[in-house]
Amino acid sequence: MITKNVEKILNEQIEKEGYSSNLYLSMASWAETEGYAGISKWLYAQAEEELLHMMKFVHFINERSGHAIIPAFKQPPAKFEGIKKLFDQVLEHEEYITKSINDIVALAIKENDFASHNWLQWFVTEQVEEEASVHEIIDKLNLLGEGNMYLFDRDIMSLRGASE
């Protein structure tokens, strides 16, 4: 059985994962309308992955005799100031999610909720991979500078973690 405090924080994470999905979906739509087919494909894949993460939280809470609550999601921005700034925002958001996951792990430990602690380790590992993937993209963008984005857009799906 899940503790009430862990149930509450996991429900809060449902909102964060759902917002993440919507944020990446909005970024993908923007990139697609700007002609960045590869970047939009990468972002659409991220949006789907975040939706799956949200579903994992929903199922876990319910399986542990809690009650997952599906919230309304804040509308994400619809316009972005360029590809480099967009990926800087992606990294900032992933770091925010990492902190949130770490906070949940800390609470699970404090509450002696070892089942939740164990289950959360998948997300801990996932966040390390997510941040590394975005860092790699930002490194490539830094090498490229403000130049022609055609080759980067074409090749983004071949970067580590892009098709996972």
C-alpha positions as CSV (number, residue, x, y, z in Angstrom):
1,M,0.0,0.0,0.0
2,I,1.2,3.5,-0.9
3,T,1.5,6.1,1.8
4,K,-0.7,9.2,1.4
5,N,2.3,11.5,1.1
6,V,3.9,9.4,-1.7
7,E,0.5,9.1,-3.4
8,K,0.2,12.9,-3.3
9,I,3.6,13.6,-4.8
10,L,3.2,10.9,-7.4
11,N,-0.1,12.5,-8.5
12,E,1.7,15.8,-8.8
13,Q,4.2,14.0,-11.1
14,I,1.3,12.9,-13.3
15,E,0.7,16.6,-14.1
16,K,4.4,17.2,-14.7
17,E,4.7,14.3,-17.1
18,G,1.5,15.3,-18.9
19,Y,2.7,18.9,-19.3
20,S,6.0,17.6,-20.6
21,S,4.2,15.7,-23.3
22,N,2.2,18.7,-24.2
23,L,5.3,21.0,-24.2
24,Y,7.2,18.7,-26.5
25,L,4.1,18.3,-28.7
26,S,3.9,22.1,-29.0
27,M,7.6,22.3,-29.8
28,A,7.2,19.6,-32.4
29,S,4.3,21.4,-34.1
30,W,6.3,24.6,-34.1
31,A,9.4,22.9,-35.6
32,E,7.3,21.2,-38.2
33,T,5.7,24.4,-39.3
34,E,9.1,26.0,-39.5
35,G,10.3,23.3,-41.9
36,Y,12.3,21.2,-39.5
37,A,11.0,17.7,-40.2
38,G,13.7,15.9,-38.4
39,I,13.6,18.0,-35.3
40,S,9.8,17.8,-35.2
41,K,10.0,14.0,-35.5
42,W,12.4,13.9,-32.5
43,L,10.1,16.1,-30.5
44,Y,7.0,14.1,-31.4
45,A,8.8,11.0,-30.2
46,Q,9.6,12.8,-26.9
47,A,6.0,13.8,-26.5
48,E,4.9,10.2,-26.9
49,E,7.5,9.1,-24.4
50,E,6.4,11.6,-21.8
51,L,2.8,10.5,-22.2
52,L,3.9,6.9,-21.6
53,H,5.7,8.1,-18.4
54,M,2.5,9.8,-17.2
55,M,0.6,6.5,-17.8
56,K,3.2,4.6,-15.8
57,F,2.5,6.9,-12.8
58,V,-1.2,6.5,-13.2
59,H,-1.0,2.7,-13.2
60,F,1.5,2.5,-10.4
61,I,-0.6,4.7,-8.1
62,N,-3.7,2.6,-8.8
63,E,-1.9,-0.7,-8.4
64,R,-0.6,0.3,-5.0
65,S,-4.2,1.0,-3.7
66,G,-4.0,4.7,-4.3
67,H,-6.1,6.8,-6.7
68,A,-4.4,8.5,-9.6
69,I,-5.9,11.9,-10.4
70,I,-5.8,13.2,-13.9
71,P,-5.4,17.0,-13.8
72,A,-5.8,19.8,-16.3
73,F,-2.6,20.8,-18.0
74,K,-1.3,24.3,-18.4
75,Q,-1.1,25.3,-22.0
76,P,2.6,25.3,-23.2
77,P,4.0,28.1,-25.3
78,A,3.2,27.9,-29.0
79,K,6.2,29.8,-30.5
80,F,9.9,29.4,-29.9
81,E,12.9,31.7,-30.6
82,G,14.9,29.2,-32.7
83,I,16.3,25.7,-32.5
84,K,19.2,26.4,-30.1
85,K,16.9,28.2,-27.6
86,L,14.3,25.5,-28.0
87,F,16.8,22.8,-27.0
88,D,18.1,24.9,-24.1
89,Q,14.4,24.9,-22.9
90,V,14.2,21.2,-23.4
91,L,17.3,20.7,-21.2
92,E,16.0,23.1,-18.5
93,H,12.7,21.2,-18.5
94,E,14.4,17.8,-18.2
95,E,16.5,19.1,-15.3
96,Y,13.3,20.2,-13.6
97,I,11.8,16.7,-14.1
98,T,15.0,15.1,-12.8
99,K,14.8,17.3,-9.6
100,S,11.1,16.3,-9.2
101,I,11.9,12.6,-9.6
102,N,14.7,12.9,-7.0
103,D,12.3,14.7,-4.6
104,I,9.9,11.7,-5.0
105,V,12.7,9.2,-4.3
106,A,13.7,11.2,-1.2
107,L,10.2,11.1,0.1
108,A,9.8,7.4,-0.6
109,I,12.9,6.7,1.4
110,K,11.8,9.0,4.2
111,E,8.4,7.2,4.3
112,N,10.0,3.7,4.1
113,D,8.1,3.1,0.9
114,F,10.6,0.7,-0.6
115,A,8.4,-0.5,-3.3
116,S,8.0,3.0,-4.7
117,H,11.7,3.7,-4.2
118,N,12.5,0.6,-6.2
119,W,10.0,1.4,-8.9
120,L,11.3,5.0,-9.2
121,Q,14.8,3.8,-10.1
122,W,13.7,3.3,-13.7
123,F,12.8,7.0,-13.9
124,V,16.1,8.0,-12.2
125,T,18.0,6.1,-15.0
126,E,15.7,7.5,-17.6
127,Q,16.4,11.1,-16.6
128,V,20.1,10.5,-16.8
129,E,19.6,9.3,-20.4
130,E,17.2,12.1,-21.2
131,E,19.7,14.8,-20.1
132,A,22.6,13.2,-21.8
133,S,20.7,13.0,-25.1
134,V,19.7,16.7,-24.9
135,H,23.3,17.7,-23.9
136,E,24.6,15.8,-27.0
137,I,22.1,17.7,-29.2
138,I,23.1,21.1,-27.7
139,D,26.8,20.2,-28.1
140,K,26.2,19.6,-31.8
141,L,24.2,22.8,-32.1
142,N,27.1,24.7,-30.4
143,L,29.5,23.3,-32.9
144,L,27.2,24.2,-35.8
145,G,26.6,27.8,-34.6
146,E,23.9,29.8,-36.3
147,G,24.7,28.3,-39.6
148,N,22.7,26.1,-42.0
149,M,20.5,23.7,-40.0
150,Y,19.7,21.4,-42.9
151,L,22.2,18.6,-42.1
152,F,21.5,18.8,-38.4
153,D,17.7,18.5,-39.0
154,R,18.3,15.6,-41.4
155,D,20.6,13.8,-38.9
156,I,19.0,14.4,-35.5
157,M,17.3,11.1,-35.4
158,S,20.6,9.3,-35.6
159,L,21.9,10.8,-32.4
160,R,22.0,8.7,-29.3
161,G,18.7,8.3,-27.6
162,A,16.7,9.9,-30.4
163,S,14.8,6.8,-31.4
164,E,14.5,5.1,-28.0
